[in-house]
């Protein structure tokens, strides 16, 4: 049997528009996560079609809603527990790393397969790398997309608009689905400074202690830790790279 293409699913929505049913019981849920800068991570994509289905199409838009952060390197990995509807397509031609990006995934029944049974199923994960920004709220929401002219013999034919939907197993009725958005929040880890123990030094000698800082963003290659002094006493210096802090126990011009 010839495999369907992404466009055949869209044609179902055109031909069977009269069979559209309520989307109240059909849903797609995208996971949410807080991440640091410059980390690779992912969020799950789950469906609840409310009935047995033989096809699904999920169209998602990834958009920054606050701050400057965004998600790069968008990818889709099918979940290993999702074992039917194996005629699958991932379309990332709407992804350019600039908000908003559009991701489309399609899965359809192949020859000899059973329909996907009703119930909650994790179908995929969306992978990404958080940008090198101190903050950002990125939402992954339902979207619409337009399929190019499906009829080459009719050049005046308009494209078909599609959104997230399922196809019922036996009737092929189109089931529009609501998308519960996911939110990825990029945060900047605050640096920390270990306490410096009390130290004594003979009068007139050089006092040296080492400041020890840490920052969870360092491992991601996004930041370089540097040290500086805020309102230090006269004669005190610090190495920006090592944190070694130095000061004579008294000014050289002062008598004991």
One Martini backbone bead per residue (centre of mass of N, CA, C, O) as a GRO file, in nm:
protein
  256
    1UNK     BB    1   0.096   0.036   0.022
    2UNK     BB    2   0.072   0.356  -0.007
    3UNK     BB    3   0.200   0.615   0.135
    4UNK     BB    4   0.152   0.874   0.309
    5UNK     BB    5   0.141   1.215   0.337
    6UNK     BB    6   0.120   1.520   0.471
    7UNK     BB    7  -0.099   1.607   0.257
    8UNK     BB    8  -0.317   1.389   0.303
    9UNK     BB    9  -0.403   1.488   0.579
   10UNK     BB   10  -0.502   1.764   0.479
   11UNK     BB   11  -0.717   1.650   0.282
   12UNK     BB   12  -0.903   1.539   0.493
   13UNK     BB   13  -0.992   1.823   0.595
   14UNK     BB   14  -1.128   1.891   0.320
   15UNK     BB   15  -1.316   1.642   0.261
   16UNK     BB   16  -1.403   1.607   0.594
   17UNK     BB   17  -1.528   1.868   0.724
   18UNK     BB   18  -1.816   1.753   0.806
   19UNK     BB   19  -1.666   1.555   1.041
   20UNK     BB   20  -1.623   1.750   1.250
   21UNK     BB   21  -1.541   1.766   1.587
   22UNK     BB   22  -1.501   1.808   1.896
   23UNK     BB   23  -1.212   1.927   2.106
   24UNK     BB   24  -1.259   1.866   2.412
   25UNK     BB   25  -1.126   1.548   2.409
   26UNK     BB   26  -0.879   1.676   2.255
   27UNK     BB   27  -0.515   1.652   2.311
   28UNK     BB   28  -0.213   1.849   2.369
   29UNK     BB   29   0.098   1.811   2.555
   30UNK     BB   30   0.343   2.032   2.680
   31UNK     BB   31   0.615   2.063   2.840
   32UNK     BB   32   0.797   2.189   3.126
   33UNK     BB   33   1.092   2.414   3.197
   34UNK     BB   34   1.387   2.474   3.379
   35UNK     BB   35   1.682   2.653   3.266
   36UNK     BB   36   1.986   2.704   3.178
   37UNK     BB   37   2.237   2.813   3.016
   38UNK     BB   38   2.358   2.628   2.757
   39UNK     BB   39   2.150   2.380   2.742
   40UNK     BB   40   2.054   2.052   2.699
   41UNK     BB   41   1.713   1.962   2.620
   42UNK     BB   42   1.364   1.862   2.706
   43UNK     BB   43   1.021   1.800   2.597
   44UNK     BB   44   0.719   1.665   2.614
   45UNK     BB   45   0.480   1.489   2.391
   46UNK     BB   46   0.129   1.462   2.437
   47UNK     BB   47  -0.168   1.257   2.400
   48UNK     BB   48  -0.551   1.288   2.383
   49UNK     BB   49  -0.792   1.169   2.162
   50UNK     BB   50  -1.054   0.998   2.292
   51UNK     BB   51  -0.968   0.787   2.064
   52UNK     BB   52  -0.921   0.609   1.803
   53UNK     BB   53  -0.634   0.634   1.577
   54UNK     BB   54  -0.463   0.690   1.236
   55UNK     BB   55  -0.383   1.001   1.298
   56UNK     BB   56  -0.139   1.279   1.322
   57UNK     BB   57  -0.116   1.641   1.389
   58UNK     BB   58   0.152   1.868   1.489
   59UNK     BB   59   0.147   2.223   1.563
   60UNK     BB   60   0.424   2.434   1.655
   61UNK     BB   61   0.510   2.725   1.848
   62UNK     BB   62   0.814   2.906   1.907
   63UNK     BB   63   0.818   3.163   2.170
   64UNK     BB   64   0.903   3.469   2.285
   65UNK     BB   65   0.759   3.653   2.578
   66UNK     BB   66   1.032   3.704   2.747
   67UNK     BB   67   1.300   3.848   2.706
   68UNK     BB   68   1.596   3.702   2.514
   69UNK     BB   69   1.550   3.416   2.504
   70UNK     BB   70   1.613   3.092   2.338
   71UNK     BB   71   1.573   2.813   2.106
   72UNK     BB   72   1.797   2.584   1.989
   73UNK     BB   73   1.813   2.302   1.803
   74UNK     BB   74   1.559   2.185   1.699
   75UNK     BB   75   1.389   1.873   1.785
   76UNK     BB   76   1.264   1.534   1.705
   77UNK     BB   77   1.169   1.252   1.918
   78UNK     BB   78   1.059   0.954   1.921
   79UNK     BB   79   0.896   0.750   2.120
   80UNK     BB   80   0.954   0.420   2.211
   81UNK     BB   81   0.641   0.375   2.312
   82UNK     BB   82   0.569   0.456   2.013
   83UNK     BB   83   0.446   0.181   1.793
   84UNK     BB   84   0.261   0.340   1.606
   85UNK     BB   85   0.227   0.520   1.342
   86UNK     BB   86   0.505   0.476   1.138
   87UNK     BB   87   0.424   0.707   0.943
   88UNK     BB   88   0.672   0.963   0.947
   89UNK     BB   89   0.696   1.327   1.009
   90UNK     BB   90   0.944   1.592   1.010
   91UNK     BB   91   0.909   1.954   1.020
   92UNK     BB   92   1.183   2.220   1.000
   93UNK     BB   93   1.136   2.468   0.789
   94UNK     BB   94   1.034   2.670   1.041
   95UNK     BB   95   1.347   2.673   1.128
   96UNK     BB   96   1.597   2.952   1.240
   97UNK     BB   97   1.642   3.059   1.554
   98UNK     BB   98   1.390   3.259   1.532
   99UNK     BB   99   1.149   3.427   1.664
  100UNK     BB  100   0.944   3.220   1.539
  101UNK     BB  101   0.893   2.868   1.547
  102UNK     BB  102   0.813   2.577   1.338
  103UNK     BB  103   0.654   2.260   1.422
  104UNK     BB  104   0.607   1.943   1.244
  105UNK     BB  105   0.402   1.648   1.307
  106UNK     BB  106   0.364   1.311   1.167
  107UNK     BB  107   0.128   1.030   1.207
  108UNK     BB  108   0.067   0.710   1.040
  109UNK     BB  109  -0.078   0.453   0.912
  110UNK     BB  110   0.033   0.140   0.837
  111UNK     BB  111   0.071  -0.146   0.711
  112UNK     BB  112  -0.073  -0.372   0.949
  113UNK     BB  113  -0.178  -0.174   1.156
  114UNK     BB  114  -0.282  -0.041   1.444
  115UNK     BB  115  -0.447   0.159   1.609
  116UNK     BB  116  -0.452   0.409   1.830
  117UNK     BB  117  -0.529   0.408   2.139
  118UNK     BB  118  -0.692   0.529   2.371
  119UNK     BB  119  -0.518   0.780   2.540
  120UNK     BB  120  -0.227   0.845   2.696
  121UNK     BB  121   0.055   0.959   2.485
  122UNK     BB  122   0.387   0.952   2.429
  123UNK     BB  123   0.538   1.057   2.118
  124UNK     BB  124   0.752   1.287   2.210
  125UNK     BB  125   1.044   1.500   2.181
  126UNK     BB  126   1.177   1.826   2.243
  127UNK     BB  127   1.468   1.960   2.141
  128UNK     BB  128   1.730   2.174   2.298
  129UNK     BB  129   1.906   2.498   2.324
  130UNK     BB  130   1.992   2.726   2.529
  131UNK     BB  131   2.065   3.038   2.546
  132UNK     BB  132   2.296   3.317   2.592
  133UNK     BB  133   2.091   3.408   2.844
  134UNK     BB  134   1.967   3.538   3.144
  135UNK     BB  135   1.674   3.548   3.003
  136UNK     BB  136   1.358   3.360   2.945
  137UNK     BB  137   1.036   3.312   2.784
  138UNK     BB  138   0.914   3.006   2.642
  139UNK     BB  139   0.661   2.918   2.414
  140UNK     BB  140   0.458   2.620   2.339
  141UNK     BB  141   0.228   2.630   2.077
  142UNK     BB  142  -0.035   2.637   1.897
  143UNK     BB  143  -0.076   2.607   1.533
  144UNK     BB  144  -0.061   2.718   1.198
  145UNK     BB  145  -0.062   2.588   0.856
  146UNK     BB  146   0.042   2.587   0.507
  147UNK     BB  147  -0.024   2.409   0.239
  148UNK     BB  148   0.054   2.364  -0.051
  149UNK     BB  149  -0.049   2.306  -0.347
  150UNK     BB  150  -0.212   1.986  -0.407
  151UNK     BB  151  -0.277   2.082  -0.727
  152UNK     BB  152  -0.096   2.092  -1.010
  153UNK     BB  153  -0.354   2.118  -1.217
  154UNK     BB  154  -0.424   2.379  -1.014
  155UNK     BB  155  -0.273   2.683  -0.983
  156UNK     BB  156  -0.526   2.835  -0.822
  157UNK     BB  157  -0.493   2.677  -0.583
  158UNK     BB  158  -0.509   2.674  -0.259
  159UNK     BB  159  -0.401   2.632   0.028
  160UNK     BB  160  -0.395   2.440   0.330
  161UNK     BB  161  -0.516   2.469   0.639
  162UNK     BB  162  -0.353   2.375   0.950
  163UNK     BB  163  -0.385   2.182   1.252
  164UNK     BB  164  -0.424   2.030   1.526
  165UNK     BB  165  -0.479   1.667   1.476
  166UNK     BB  166  -0.706   1.399   1.423
  167UNK     BB  167  -0.788   1.052   1.316
  168UNK     BB  168  -1.030   0.849   1.303
  169UNK     BB  169  -1.017   0.514   1.262
  170UNK     BB  170  -1.299   0.446   1.089
  171UNK     BB  171  -1.418   0.735   0.968
  172UNK     BB  172  -1.198   0.977   0.929
  173UNK     BB  173  -1.243   1.184   1.128
  174UNK     BB  174  -1.190   1.499   1.224
  175UNK     BB  175  -0.985   1.602   1.524
  176UNK     BB  176  -0.958   1.858   1.691
  177UNK     BB  177  -0.688   2.004   1.894
  178UNK     BB  178  -0.582   2.095   2.193
  179UNK     BB  179  -0.317   2.306   2.329
  180UNK     BB  180  -0.096   2.258   2.590
  181UNK     BB  181   0.130   2.450   2.688
  182UNK     BB  182   0.472   2.519   2.697
  183UNK     BB  183   0.744   2.613   2.934
  184UNK     BB  184   1.054   2.791   2.901
  185UNK     BB  185   1.299   2.879   3.151
  186UNK     BB  186   1.556   3.108   3.162
  187UNK     BB  187   1.840   3.108   3.378
  188UNK     BB  188   2.059   3.275   3.603
  189UNK     BB  189   2.315   3.188   3.782
  190UNK     BB  190   2.424   3.266   4.082
  191UNK     BB  191   2.683   3.363   4.243
  192UNK     BB  192   2.924   3.233   4.475
  193UNK     BB  193   3.075   3.280   4.813
  194UNK     BB  194   3.299   3.182   5.012
  195UNK     BB  195   3.402   3.187   5.311
  196UNK     BB  196   3.640   3.380   5.490
  197UNK     BB  197   3.868   3.330   5.700
  198UNK     BB  198   4.023   3.422   5.959
  199UNK     BB  199   4.320   3.639   5.971
  200UNK     BB  200   4.666   3.660   6.055
  201UNK     BB  201   4.930   3.921   6.080
  202UNK     BB  202   5.202   4.070   6.088
  203UNK     BB  203   5.326   4.363   6.125
  204UNK     BB  204   5.398   4.457   5.788
  205UNK     BB  205   5.273   4.236   5.635
  206UNK     BB  206   5.147   4.018   5.394
  207UNK     BB  207   4.814   3.978   5.313
  208UNK     BB  208   4.659   3.658   5.215
  209UNK     BB  209   4.370   3.570   5.025
  210UNK     BB  210   4.112   3.341   4.892
  211UNK     BB  211   3.867   3.362   4.671
  212UNK     BB  212   3.569   3.141   4.639
  213UNK     BB  213   3.400   3.076   4.353
  214UNK     BB  214   3.064   3.015   4.204
  215UNK     BB  215   2.892   2.867   3.902
  216UNK     BB  216   2.656   2.687   3.720
  217UNK     BB  217   2.738   2.814   3.429
  218UNK     BB  218   3.033   2.719   3.378
  219UNK     BB  219   2.983   2.427   3.255
  220UNK     BB  220   2.838   2.564   2.983
  221UNK     BB  221   3.029   2.810   2.870
  222UNK     BB  222   2.898   3.111   2.939
  223UNK     BB  223   3.112   3.173   3.169
  224UNK     BB  224   3.329   3.399   3.357
  225UNK     BB  225   3.506   3.416   3.643
  226UNK     BB  226   3.525   3.716   3.838
  227UNK     BB  227   3.707   3.956   4.035
  228UNK     BB  228   3.604   4.204   4.285
  229UNK     BB  229   3.596   4.517   4.454
  230UNK     BB  230   3.398   4.667   4.718
  231UNK     BB  231   3.504   4.903   4.899
  232UNK     BB  232   3.801   4.900   4.974
  233UNK     BB  233   4.067   4.925   5.138
  234UNK     BB  234   4.352   5.054   5.150
  235UNK     BB  235   4.568   4.850   4.943
  236UNK     BB  236   4.361   4.660   4.819
  237UNK     BB  237   4.374   4.356   4.626
  238UNK     BB  238   4.265   4.172   4.321
  239UNK     BB  239   4.236   3.890   4.135
  240UNK     BB  240   4.032   3.834   3.871
  241UNK     BB  241   4.107   3.518   3.832
  242UNK     BB  242   4.190   3.397   4.140
  243UNK     BB  243   4.115   3.579   4.414
  244UNK     BB  244   4.362   3.712   4.518
  245UNK     BB  245   4.414   3.878   4.828
  246UNK     BB  246   4.579   4.195   4.908
  247UNK     BB  247   4.759   4.328   5.214
  248UNK     BB  248   4.893   4.528   5.416
  249UNK     BB  249   4.887   4.549   5.764
  250UNK     BB  250   5.024   4.826   5.674
  251UNK     BB  251   5.120   5.102   5.580
  252UNK     BB  252   5.438   5.190   5.484
  253UNK     BB  253   5.415   5.497   5.624
  254UNK     BB  254   5.349   5.359   5.889
  255UNK     BB  255   5.382   5.347   6.219
  256UNK     BB  256   5.378   5.128   6.493
   0.00000   0.00000   0.00000
